[in-house]
């Protein structure tokens, strides 16, 4: 799966002011339904929250990879969001999260979404990648970096 198929510039939001995990997931849900009006904002939010109940998707180094399955979803959808301030996300390293890459995944997708999550985890392990994203001032800069994952 090419990352250019997952994310569009309109699915990138920089310096969001969300002050909690809940508010960040609400903002991500809104970005998805703004770009894909066929989906319901509450359903998208609930699928992300359901996954968080199983365990935090905060992978460390200020990064979270929230994701969830949506029955009516036909293609995997990605959203990138940076936050103006780090938030408590119950991350594995207990550090505040400032960078989120969310995925909404079709119900039938199994192997593909695991491969995407693995690529994202590897990408975000790189300090330089995280710094570029934290300091980015344009969605285009972020997009050009993300599509090459």
FENGIHU-V487025 format. One line per field, one symbol per residue. psi: psi as a letter, one per 30 degrees, with the letter a starting at -180 (. if undefined). Layout:
BEGIN
psi = ???
END
This chain:
BEGIN
psi = kkfffeklefgkkkhkgkgleeeeeeeeeeeefefifflkeeeeeeeeeeefffkkgjflggkkikllkkefkfkkkkkkkkkfkklkghleggkkkfkkjkkkkkefkdeeeeeeeeeeeeeffjeeeeeeeefkfkeeeeeeeefg.
END
